């Protein structure tokens, strides 16, 4: 009996260890349980996230809004010690990193990788959990649940959410940017898609618009991406730039700020696009897991460095505006970099086209190593405009103001009539075309090269939008009429534009005497103004 009594503590410890080991096992995702034959459904994803949350004190689960069809859009915060608010994250001194996917509903591979990563982070015995020593991570595994349930690129109305970042007209995307991104202001932001080129398992791109901070771009190109390549190779996978090439050159992806990684650059964030090329579902999910961990590991290895880079970029944005310094690139091109690169491509030969599907079948594939080739990635401004201290919009420009407010831009209102020396553009031609969900968007605005300078009294109620603020790069792009994604492009100024003929007609205020002034005025020097912030 005495011997048994002595054994009881030992047995209790063993049972506790066994129980801990059982509880600490990494939870499998629904897709993983079926060996990745099927993707995790929306309903399964929601149940999985709740199941994981119940096993850990280091994960908070919530949602930031709902879709058009009423589906809740989940997000999860991982941190140690736990943070619940953006200001707590800022006080922690750690980088904040967003991990998002599935903005195109049918593109589910990176989402599966993120679900695997969530399970690993929640398991305190898993090596991945160590990332929480250095990072605060927010997961947004499905930005577009309505598209997910249909396996379609667009939302329930067929609209491409990854072309809506500057307009923010779609409910799901507005909620994402307004309620999460612009509150937490992440240092890093990963956006996962399906695309890119074989033989790579993952293709990437950093901020791709010339208005972004060049140092953030270079940090991605020369430090982060080589690290990701290295981590992928260790696991038996390959990675390279999005999107594709031939035996002479490799072309890198889009430059519009209307897409996620470029919008991220416009808010001074290390935004990275991941595109998972065609591959079997298991390989795709597992390689996405490795690539996503590599992205996070770069931040964990260099926490102070990435925070310093982002801080400098954000300070520069504010300083440039407050001092009305520097130029705004309004037109740009992509050219070859000053260095050569090596990469792989897949060459396909032979085969026949299936008359029913239109696809080629029976082709032979060969991997070709390309060396000493061009990479078309360097951004060159072909036209710039001086940065103003502030833009001025008339009280009737309420639609443009609403568009700016979606981005949490600080807008002020004149409290009395005020005489100001300003500059404005004179329109020569306004051309329209159909773009995405805007059948008569403004494709281009041709203006006189010389600015029209004037002294004008602006009435009480006039809007003042200073460029020296956190969203200053967004402000400048949206209020310069020659950029690609401004308030004129997306019809927010239609009712008050001057009546100018174009090849496809022009909506606006009809014919007028005198110069055809575009009613976006530029205050070029710092000046005290009698204003209050618009609420």
Phi, psi and omega in degrees: 000318179298322180296319179296319179298322179292331182282336184305312179299322180295315180297319180298318179296316180299317179296321179295319179296316179297316180297319179297318181297319180294318181291333186274356180299139179294127181290137179275144175286158177304320179293319181297323180299329178261023180057033173066022177293321179240151174284154174293128179283171178299312182297318178296321179298315181296319178293319180298314180299319178292322178298315180295316182301326182290350183259356188218151174263005185251014181227128170252137182241132178205192172221158184246015179148192180224165180275179177302322182270008173089011177280134177287144182251109190277155167215156181228137176254126173248127178198157176212112356293161186295134171246148182239345185225155179304321182293329176292321177297318179297319181290338183291336183076016180251151172295143173256126184234129175264137176236104186235160179199175169065032172290332167263114192303326181277355182261098194244357187295309181294327176302317178298321177297321179292324177295320175298319181293321176302315180297319180293318180297326182286344181268108184295340179273353182273140180304330181299331182300337180297339178303333182286350173294332189239347189228155164247123189239129174248127179256132173233083191289337180216100178287336188233069181300326179296323175287326179300314183292340178262347187057041180245156180296315184272184177275199183295341178258008179078015183267135181282108182292336180276019168234016187246007188294332178271329180280318185051047180269338184271135188305311184297319183283321176303313180299320180297309183289313186289320187266340181240295190301310186278356171268316183274336180045067185295155173280326179230152183208110178262135180234115188260135182223176167250124180168198180089196189229139171288155011271021184278148176272336177211136175244147186225162173206140175271196176304128189242018177246138187296343179283350178285163180291126184296328181291325175293319177300313182293325178299320176296308188292320191254350178232307183293309185295319174300324177295317178298316177304316182297314180293323178294317180297322178302326182268003178088020181241169180236146177217152181193177185297148167277130027232318183189169182200188178225201184279001180243325184204158177244128181260128179264158195294206193287158179245349182298138174287356180286352179255159195301307186295329178282324174298320178302317177298327181289341175253022174060056181228147177282075181278131181229131174269131169248130176235119180267111181292172181300126178195168180294156190298322181293312179299320179298313181294316183289323177289327175294324176298313180297315181296320180292320176295323179297319178301312180294321182297326177300318178293319180294327178285334186228050188298314182291323181297312182293323178294322178295317179299314181293318180299316179297319179297318181291321176296321180296319178304314182290316182296317179302320180288316183293335179256002182050053185249155172077178182245155176256119175290123180251343175220144185209162173225164173253133178228176179292144176291169181279002180233164179258160181225165174237144181199180179241146173229162176252122176258131181243139182224156176071201179086171179228156181270126177289119184294336181279318184260341184078004182265151176281137179231151176076021179279153172260139183244138178227133176275125182246129176273121179255132179234159176053046183251163177278149169238120186271089188220339184290131182262129182233125177285127176260348176204136178229161175227145179299140179283129177274167172288323180203155169259151181234128177239141180291159180304333181283354182274043188293330179291321176295322179296319178298321179296319178293321181297331179299337181263015182057033175287137176282122181238136179247161181233129177299135181263357176202160176302135186220129177271130184222147170272119186225171174235154179212162178269143173258120183281138173254324182203141176234115184252138183243153176204172176269125177226120177053241183264015178244100185292342181226043178294160178273111183285323180201150175237120176264128182234162174294144181294321180278132176289146177272115182261138184205161169249124187221143174268118180263132186285161171307136183100353176292145182267136176242125179238103181286147178273344180274068178213170186304325179262030185300324179292323176296314180304311183297317180295320185285339184248007170263120188291349183262001179278180186271338188223058183256181183294336176283317180311312188260031166068016179281352180241008187308316187290344186235009176288151175294151180282099182240136177291147172215171181299333183239021177085169182214129170275154178154197191275016177080184182291152181212155175277151178082185184295147180276080185283128171283123188282052169236106188261149184242122174266111194273347181231148177301137183205134175297140183224144178278088187230165166227151179290135176287131179261000000 
